[in-house]
Amino acid sequence: MAIDLNSMTLKELKELHSQTAKAIATFEDRRKKDALAELEERARAMGFTLAELTGASSGRKRTPIAPKYANPANRSETWSGRGRKPRWFEAALKSGKSAGDLAI
């Protein structure tokens, strides 16, 4: 495929550049999508779903964790003890309280 770049206007060159950048960015995603469609078709022809063959589930389901700590100034602000510490928790620790003092 030969394109005569010298005969194109600046606007046409910029449009070509934008289309090329988009095609490059989505190339791998398009290949994965095509491969997945082909595998699903083969599995369906054999009477299965791809999820059945790979053991993949529909998604990981997490149950919410009960809060362990509450802000003494505002009891509606709680924290489960997982993830980043809330500002109110760190401020309470700096003021001399212990984690046990904040426990629910």
Helices and strands as residue ranges (DSSP letters): G 5-7, H 10-45, H 50-54, E 69-70, E 78-79, H 87-94, H 99-102
